[in-house]
Amino acid sequence: MTMRTPAAERAYSHVRRSLLDGTHPGGTLLSEGALADQLDISRTPVREALHRLEAEGFLRLYPKRGWLVVPVTLAEGRETMEARLLLELYALDRVAAMGPDELRELGRGLAPDADPSRPVRDDDFVDMGASFHNRLLAAAGNSVVQDMYARLWNKQLRLTAGSVADPDNAAEDVTEHGQIAAALRDADAPRARRLLQEHAGGILRRLGLGGQDIRLPPPAN
């Protein structure tokens, strides 16, 4: 297990936040030296943080030039959402095959991240969404699928950088999560499937791609 220093963690959190809030949009070149000066730390922990973000798909290193913030086009964003939805529906179908008790248990587990009465701050909106969707994927018990999903999630975060801080978006997201969790607590897999697809379409709409619902073929009988 890699041991990360406090300085590297600080640099990672700082740069990742700046990527998600749109401070550094796609196409920007980041400098190790400038970031080190800004954070008042040495270049070594900054470099460690940037390599970590590169592994997550946020950055690409160009020697002697800097670290490029990898752009994500709207077309890529839509494709990412389609792929995400496919994995989420796979996870839901896996849990449904285990039985209604497992569906109810999953719904109860998702409840803390789907409570509309819980105040949503800008700085924890992304974490709440990640927790909700990752719990759903984890319930399927397939670590390979979870790894695939994590990369898709990071790619989507780069696309949604300009919208995650909007309180209306946060409220809609949590409401949709609550509806999905309620369907699972009722052990209603078809309803949960439909709500997952509507949720993916809602994310596209909040990204300015309204009216372009994600339509996938129904599951085979």
C-alpha positions in Angstrom: 0.0 0.0 0.0 1.4 3.4 -1.0 1.9 5.8 1.9 1.1 9.3 0.9 2.5 12.3 2.8 0.3 15.1 4.2 1.8 17.5 1.7 1.0 15.2 -1.2 -2.6 14.7 0.0 -3.0 18.5 0.4 -1.7 19.1 -3.1 -4.0 16.3 -4.5 -7.1 17.8 -2.8 -6.2 21.3 -3.9 -5.6 20.5 -7.6 -8.5 18.0 -7.8 -10.9 20.7 -6.4 -9.6 23.2 -8.9 -10.3 20.8 -11.7 -13.9 20.0 -10.5 -14.9 23.6 -9.9 -13.7 24.8 -13.3 -10.8 26.8 -12.1 -8.6 24.9 -14.5 -10.8 23.9 -17.5 -9.8 21.3 -20.1 -6.8 22.4 -22.2 -5.1 24.2 -19.4 -1.4 23.5 -18.8 -0.4 23.2 -15.1 3.1 23.9 -13.8 4.6 21.9 -10.9 6.6 24.9 -9.9 3.7 27.3 -9.8 1.6 24.9 -7.8 4.4 24.3 -5.4 4.8 28.0 -4.9 1.1 28.5 -4.5 0.9 25.8 -1.8 4.2 26.7 -0.2 5.5 23.1 -0.5 8.3 21.4 -2.5 7.8 20.0 -5.9 8.0 16.4 -4.8 4.6 16.1 -3.2 3.1 18.2 -6.0 4.5 15.8 -8.6 3.2 12.9 -6.6 -0.3 14.4 -6.5 -0.2 15.2 -10.3 0.8 11.6 -11.1 -2.1 10.4 -9.0 -4.5 12.6 -11.0 -2.9 11.4 -14.2 -3.7 7.8 -13.2 -7.3 8.9 -12.6 -7.5 10.4 -16.1 -7.6 14.0 -15.2 -4.2 15.0 -16.4 -1.6 14.2 -19.1 2.1 14.9 -18.7 4.0 16.7 -21.5 7.7 16.7 -20.6 9.2 20.2 -20.4 5.8 21.7 -21.1 3.6 20.9 -18.1 0.5 18.9 -17.1 -2.4 19.2 -19.5 -5.9 19.2 -18.1 -7.5 16.6 -20.4 -10.5 18.0 -22.2 -13.8 16.1 -22.3 -16.2 16.9 -25.2 -20.0 16.9 -24.8 -20.1 13.8 -27.1 -17.7 12.0 -24.8 -19.8 13.1 -21.8 -22.9 11.5 -23.3 -21.0 8.3 -24.1 -19.6 8.3 -20.6 -23.1 8.6 -19.1 -24.3 5.7 -21.4 -21.4 3.5 -20.2 -22.0 4.5 -16.6 -25.7 3.6 -16.9 -24.9 0.2 -18.4 -22.7 -0.6 -15.4 -25.3 0.7 -12.9 -28.1 -1.4 -14.5 -25.8 -4.4 -14.4 -25.2 -3.9 -10.7 -28.9 -3.5 -10.1 -29.8 -6.6 -12.0 -27.1 -8.6 -10.1 -28.6 -7.5 -6.7 -32.1 -8.2 -8.0 -31.1 -11.7 -8.8 -29.9 -12.2 -5.2 -33.5 -11.6 -4.0 -35.8 -8.9 -2.6 -34.1 -8.8 0.8 -30.8 -7.8 -0.8 -32.6 -5.1 -2.8 -34.2 -3.7 0.4 -30.8 -3.8 2.2 -29.2 -1.9 -0.7 -32.0 0.7 -0.5 -31.4 1.2 3.2 -27.7 1.5 2.7 -28.2 4.2 0.0 -30.5 6.3 2.2 -27.9 8.4 4.0 -26.7 9.8 0.6 -30.3 10.3 -0.7 -31.9 12.3 2.1 -33.5 15.5 0.7 -33.7 17.1 4.2 -29.9 16.9 4.6 -28.2 20.2 3.8 -26.0 19.9 0.7 -22.8 22.0 0.7 -20.9 22.7 -2.4 -17.8 20.9 -1.1 -19.6 17.6 -0.3 -22.0 17.4 -3.2 -19.6 15.4 -5.3 -18.7 13.1 -2.4 -22.4 12.4 -1.7 -22.9 11.5 -5.4 -19.8 9.3 -5.5 -20.9 7.5 -2.3 -24.4 6.8 -3.6 -23.3 5.4 -6.9 -20.3 3.5 -5.6 -22.4 1.8 -3.0 -24.7 0.6 -5.8 -21.8 -0.7 -7.8 -20.2 -2.4 -4.8 -23.4 -4.3 -4.0 -22.8 -6.3 -7.3 -19.6 -7.7 -5.8 -17.5 -7.4 -9.0 -14.3 -5.5 -8.4 -13.4 -5.3 -12.1 -16.7 -3.5 -12.8 -16.1 -1.2 -9.9 -12.7 -0.2 -11.3 -14.2 0.5 -14.7 -16.9 2.6 -13.1 -14.4 4.6 -11.1 -12.6 5.7 -14.3 -16.0 6.6 -15.9 -16.9 8.6 -12.8 -13.7 10.6 -13.0 -14.3 11.4 -16.6 -17.8 12.6 -15.9 -16.6 14.8 -13.1 -14.4 16.7 -15.5 -17.4 17.3 -17.8 -19.6 18.4 -14.9 -17.1 20.8 -13.4 -19.2 23.8 -14.2 -22.4 22.5 -12.7 -21.6 20.7 -9.5 -21.7 23.9 -7.4 -25.2 24.8 -8.5 -27.6 24.3 -5.5 -30.5 23.5 -7.8 -28.5 20.8 -9.4 -27.6 19.4 -6.0 -31.2 19.4 -4.9 -32.4 17.6 -8.0 -29.6 15.0 -7.8 -30.4 14.2 -4.2 -34.1 14.0 -4.9 -33.5 11.5 -7.7 -31.2 9.5 -5.5 -34.0 9.4 -2.9 -36.5 8.0 -5.5 -34.0 5.3 -6.5 -33.4 4.3 -2.9 -37.1 4.2 -2.2 -37.7 1.9 -5.1 -35.0 -0.4 -3.9 -36.4 -0.4 -0.3 -39.7 -1.5 -1.9 -37.8 -4.3 -3.7 -39.2 -2.9 -7.0 -36.3 -3.5 -9.4 -38.2 -2.4 -12.6 -39.0 0.9 -11.0 -35.4 1.3 -9.8 -34.2 0.6 -13.4 -36.5 3.2 -14.9 -35.4 5.8 -12.3 -31.8 5.1 -12.9 -32.3 5.8 -16.6 -34.3 9.0 -15.8 -31.5 10.1 -13.4 -28.9 9.7 -16.1 -31.1 11.7 -18.5 -31.4 14.4 -15.7 -27.7 14.7 -15.5 -27.5 15.3 -19.2 -30.1 17.9 -19.0 -28.3 19.7 -16.1 -25.2 19.7 -18.4 -27.2 21.6 -21.0 -28.0 18.5 -23.1 -31.7 18.6 -22.3 -34.1 16.5 -24.3 -31.5 13.9 -25.1 -32.7 11.0 -22.9 -30.5 7.9 -22.7 -32.4 5.0 -24.3 -31.1 1.5 -23.8 -32.6 -1.8 -25.0 -34.7 -3.6 -22.4 -33.2 -6.5 -20.5 -33.5 -9.9 -22.2 -36.2 -12.2 -20.9 
